[in-house]
Amino acid sequence: MKHVFTLEKTFLSSRTEATALREKIEKHIKGKYCSITINGSNTVGLSESYADEVFGKLAKKLGKKRFFEVFSFVGFSELDLGVIATALQKRLR
């Protein structure tokens, strides 16, 4: 099953909002053939703490292999992708 989550706010920094998104995403990661696309085309920035709370914690929970099988990121700037990558690196060490 394929799911697309479009991030609506332009700047994402609240850990509380990040936790709510992570919990929403977790409800959709059930089956073996799950695909999650995160669309950041409306986003102009996100904090490292937001990226960690959503993507870092999901990566830690799922493991590196499963995380990259399930998730794809579209519409993000290179800077925002770098922030996400940093959060993932810290959690997956």
Backbone torsions as a table, in degrees:
resi	resn	phi	psi	omega
1	MET	NA	133.5	-178.7
2	LYS	-102.6	133.6	178.5
3	HIS	-129.0	139.4	176.6
4	VAL	-118.3	127.6	175.2
5	PHE	-113.0	115.3	178.8
6	THR	-99.3	121.5	-179.8
7	LEU	-79.2	120.2	-170.7
8	GLU	-88.4	-30.7	-177.4
9	LYS	-79.0	150.7	-178.7
10	THR	-77.2	-37.8	176.6
11	PHE	-124.4	125.2	-175.1
12	LEU	-109.2	115.7	-177.3
13	SER	-141.0	-13.6	-174.0
14	SER	-83.0	121.9	176.2
15	ARG	-63.6	-33.0	178.5
16	THR	-62.3	-46.4	177.7
17	GLU	-66.7	-36.8	178.8
18	ALA	-64.3	-41.1	178.4
19	THR	-61.6	-43.0	179.1
20	ALA	-61.7	-41.8	178.3
21	LEU	-65.7	-45.4	179.4
22	ARG	-57.9	-44.3	-179.7
23	GLU	-65.3	-36.7	177.1
24	LYS	-65.3	-44.2	179.0
25	ILE	-64.2	-42.4	-178.2
26	GLU	-57.3	-32.4	179.3
27	LYS	-66.0	-22.9	-177.8
28	HIS	-96.2	-8.2	-179.4
29	ILE	-95.0	78.4	-177.8
30	LYS	-116.4	-56.0	-173.3
31	GLY	-80.3	165.1	-180.0
32	LYS	-65.4	-32.8	-174.3
33	TYR	-107.1	45.1	-179.5
34	CYS	-86.1	141.8	177.3
35	SER	-134.1	125.5	-179.9
36	ILE	-118.9	123.7	174.2
37	THR	-109.2	128.1	176.4
38	ILE	-103.8	117.2	-178.1
39	ASN	-100.6	114.1	-179.4
40	GLY	-107.3	24.4	-175.4
41	SER	-66.3	-21.4	177.5
42	ASN	-91.6	-4.6	-172.9
43	THR	-94.1	134.5	175.2
44	VAL	-108.5	-2.1	177.9
45	GLY	177.8	153.1	173.4
46	LEU	-146.7	147.6	-178.4
47	SER	-82.2	157.8	177.8
48	GLU	-64.2	-33.9	179.7
49	SER	-67.9	-35.9	176.2
50	TYR	-64.9	-48.7	-179.5
51	ALA	-60.1	-40.5	178.7
52	ASP	-65.1	-46.0	-176.3
53	GLU	-62.1	-38.3	179.8
54	VAL	-87.7	-66.7	-167.6
55	PHE	-82.9	-38.2	178.2
56	GLY	-62.6	-46.3	-179.2
57	LYS	-68.5	-37.0	176.3
58	LEU	-65.0	-41.7	179.1
59	ALA	-63.0	-42.2	178.6
60	LYS	-62.5	-42.2	-178.3
61	LYS	-68.9	-43.1	-175.6
62	LEU	-84.8	-26.5	-171.5
63	GLY	90.3	154.2	-174.0
64	LYS	-58.1	-49.8	-176.2
65	LYS	-60.2	-51.5	-178.3
66	ARG	-64.4	-40.4	179.9
67	PHE	-57.3	-48.0	-177.3
68	PHE	-76.1	-17.6	171.4
69	GLU	-74.1	-35.2	-173.5
70	VAL	-88.1	-43.3	-168.5
71	PHE	-97.6	142.6	167.4
72	SER	-136.6	151.0	-176.6
73	PHE	-122.2	128.3	179.0
74	VAL	-131.1	151.0	172.9
75	GLY	78.7	4.0	179.9
76	PHE	-88.8	149.4	172.5
77	SER	-71.6	162.9	177.0
78	GLU	-61.0	-36.2	178.6
79	LEU	-62.6	-46.4	179.8
80	ASP	-66.1	-37.6	175.7
81	LEU	-62.5	-35.7	176.5
82	GLY	-64.5	-39.5	177.8
83	VAL	-63.7	-43.3	178.3
84	ILE	-63.5	-45.1	179.5
85	ALA	-60.1	-40.3	178.5
86	THR	-62.6	-43.8	178.7
87	ALA	-62.1	-41.0	180.0
88	LEU	-65.8	-44.7	180.0
89	GLN	-58.7	-43.1	-178.2
90	LYS	-64.9	-37.6	-177.9
91	ARG	-80.2	-27.2	-173.2
92	LEU	-99.1	9.5	178.1
93	ARG	-61.4	NA	NA
